[in-house]
Amino acid sequence: MIPVVAKLFNLDYQGLQVDILSDKLLEENKDYPLLNEALKEALNKLKRAK
């Protein structure tokens, strides 16, 4: 559905997808007091996995 919305409103598909995913991550995890640290650790794990 994201490609359709991006095309309909002449938006960058990748940017829209990143924005939606980041909003989803924040909404679903906003009540965790260590969210910032957990996200940093997740990014480190992604870097090491490459």
Stockholm file with secondary structure:
# STOCKHOLM 1.0

chainA/1-50         MIPVVAKLFNLDYQGLQVDILSDKLLEENKDYPLLNEALKEALNKLKRAK
#=GR chainA/1-50 SS CHHHHHHHTTCCHHHHHHHHHHHHHHHHHTTCTTHHHHHHHHHHHHHHHC
#=GC SS_cons        CHHHHHHHTTCCHHHHHHHHHHHHHHHHHTTCTTHHHHHHHHHHHHHHHC
//
